[in-house]
Amino acid sequence: MAKNSSLQSLALSILRIVAGFTFTLHGIQKFGALGGLGGKAAAAFSMLWVAGILESVGGPLITLGLFTRPVAFILCGEMAVAYFRVHVHMGPWAYPLLNGGEITVLYCFFFLYLVTAGPGGLSLDGVVRKKA
């Protein structure tokens, strides 16, 4: 049982690292990098700019597994707001694939999972906990 548990913890850590990295890329796109927004940056203090800040700061924290639960809680909320402010109006709310909100829904529920499951075994949260 312990072997399976450590394998699950490792898999969660890898999933968290990959998702945190890709989420970070979404954040920096909002500042015009990586061809996002047609090379233009979101207007300062707009909702898109705030989302970019949350994603550009929260993504690396998720990747590192630092302050995982509170950061995941905030990012889960951000993704819920994004879905209902942007995507739901593009089509039936039950069809995220059709309204462009599929990735938003996946991130939302992934972050909700991290709130409950924690970061997995490979995380800075784990290092900090061991020192305390």
Phi and psi in degrees as a GROMACS rama.xvg file:
@    title "Ramachandran Plot"
@    xaxis  label "Phi"
@    yaxis  label "Psi"
@TYPE xy
-65.2234  -36.8266  ALA-2
-62.81  -45.0404  LYS-3
-61.8693  -41.1099  ASN-4
-63.7483  -41.8929  SER-5
-70.8289  -31.7899  SER-6
-67.1825  -40.5246  LEU-7
-63.8377  -40.3939  GLN-8
-63.8622  -41.0748  SER-9
-65.2171  -44.0382  LEU-10
-62.1067  -41.2794  ALA-11
-62.4004  -42.5175  LEU-12
-61.349  -44.3356  SER-13
-64.3487  -43.9703  ILE-14
-59.8342  -43.974  LEU-15
-62.1072  -42.5611  ARG-16
-64.9665  -47.4194  ILE-17
-65.3797  -46.3718  VAL-18
-64.6723  -39.9443  ALA-19
-62.9787  -40.8509  GLY-20
-64.0063  -48.952  PHE-21
-66.9664  -33.0536  THR-22
-65.2142  -38.6613  PHE-23
-59.7407  -40.7239  THR-24
-61.1114  -38.9185  LEU-25
-61.7295  -37.6195  HIS-26
-66.0967  -47.3764  GLY-27
-71.8739  -21.6404  ILE-28
-61.464  -32.1245  GLN-29
-69.3604  -10.3652  LYS-30
-105.846  17.3149  PHE-31
90.6929  -2.99343  GLY-32
-79.8825  160.749  ALA-33
57.2434  26.4525  LEU-34
78.331  3.35035  GLY-35
-67.5196  147.592  GLY-36
55.1322  33.0514  LEU-37
63.496  29.978  GLY-38
82.1678  -0.735088  GLY-39
-99.7397  155.658  LYS-40
-94.0282  152.061  ALA-41
-63.4056  146.105  ALA-42
-61.7653  135.487  ALA-43
-54.3658  134.765  ALA-44
67.6057  10.4689  PHE-45
-77.5421  169.252  SER-46
-61.4375  -38.007  MET-47
-65.3174  -37.7915  LEU-48
-65.935  -44.1457  TRP-49
-61.5805  -42.347  VAL-50
-60.3446  -41.4947  ALA-51
-61.3259  -39.9994  GLY-52
-63.7924  -49.7455  ILE-53
-58.0366  -43.4745  LEU-54
-73.6834  -37.5336  GLU-55
-73.7217  -25.9373  SER-56
-95.1928  -46.1836  VAL-57
-67.8339  -37.5977  GLY-58
-57.4589  -51.5019  GLY-59
-63.2935  -35.4218  PRO-60
-64.2041  -40.5552  LEU-61
-64.5523  -44.2706  ILE-62
-56.9068  -44.6124  THR-63
-77.4975  -17.9815  LEU-64
72.8805  39.9099  GLY-65
-113.42  125.498  LEU-66
56.1705  38.1865  PHE-67
-55.1513  -52.5763  THR-68
-64.0274  -50.0805  ARG-69
-66.1767  -37.3392  PRO-70
-66.4554  -43.53  VAL-71
-62.058  -36.7473  ALA-72
-61.6578  -45.7598  PHE-73
-64.5365  -44.5302  ILE-74
-69.2646  -33.4456  LEU-75
-60.4314  -45.1145  CYS-76
-63.0049  -41.5478  GLY-77
-59.2096  -44.5483  GLU-78
-68.1109  -35.2904  MET-79
-64.2612  -44.7956  ALA-80
-62.3693  -44.4068  VAL-81
-59.0851  -43.0669  ALA-82
-63.2137  -46.9409  TYR-83
-79.884  -20.0871  PHE-84
-88.5498  -30.5597  ARG-85
-111.413  -54.4115  VAL-86
-84.8251  -38.1164  HIS-87
-60.5006  -28.2119  VAL-88
-79.794  -9.53416  HIS-89
-87.3697  -3.19916  MET-90
166.637  -176.096  GLY-91
-56.1431  133.07  PRO-92
-64.2841  -22.3573  TRP-93
-78.9075  -3.04575  ALA-94
-123.171  71.9348  TYR-95
-58.4378  -28.1273  PRO-96
-66.4486  -37.9689  LEU-97
-77.9428  -29.7548  LEU-98
-99.1449  9.12112  ASN-99
79.7153  9.22722  GLY-100
-100.393  10.4871  GLY-101
-56.9692  -50.9347  GLU-102
-65.8166  -33.2183  ILE-103
-63.762  -44.3368  THR-104
-65.0978  -43.5562  VAL-105
-61.3526  -46.9523  LEU-106
-60.8728  -43.213  TYR-107
-55.3948  -50.4407  CYS-108
-76.1892  -27.9781  PHE-109
-64.9778  -45.1184  PHE-110
-65.374  -36.655  PHE-111
-61.468  -40.8969  LEU-112
-61.166  -43.9298  TYR-113
-61.9778  -34.3493  LEU-114
-57.9484  -41.0272  VAL-115
-87.863  -37.6046  THR-116
-87.5513  -24.0978  ALA-117
84.0087  -173.238  GLY-118
-84.6986  -11.5982  PRO-119
91.9577  179.025  GLY-120
-71.7697  -33.1181  GLY-121
-96.1813  91.9844  LEU-122
-156.483  156.12  SER-123
-69.8042  -28.114  LEU-124
-57.6024  -42.4638  ASP-125
-64.7301  -39.4959  GLY-126
-64.5687  -45.64  VAL-127
-63.4768  -41.0964  VAL-128
-62.5983  -40.3491  ARG-129
-66.0854  -34.9953  LYS-130
-72.6175  -28.5389  LYS-131
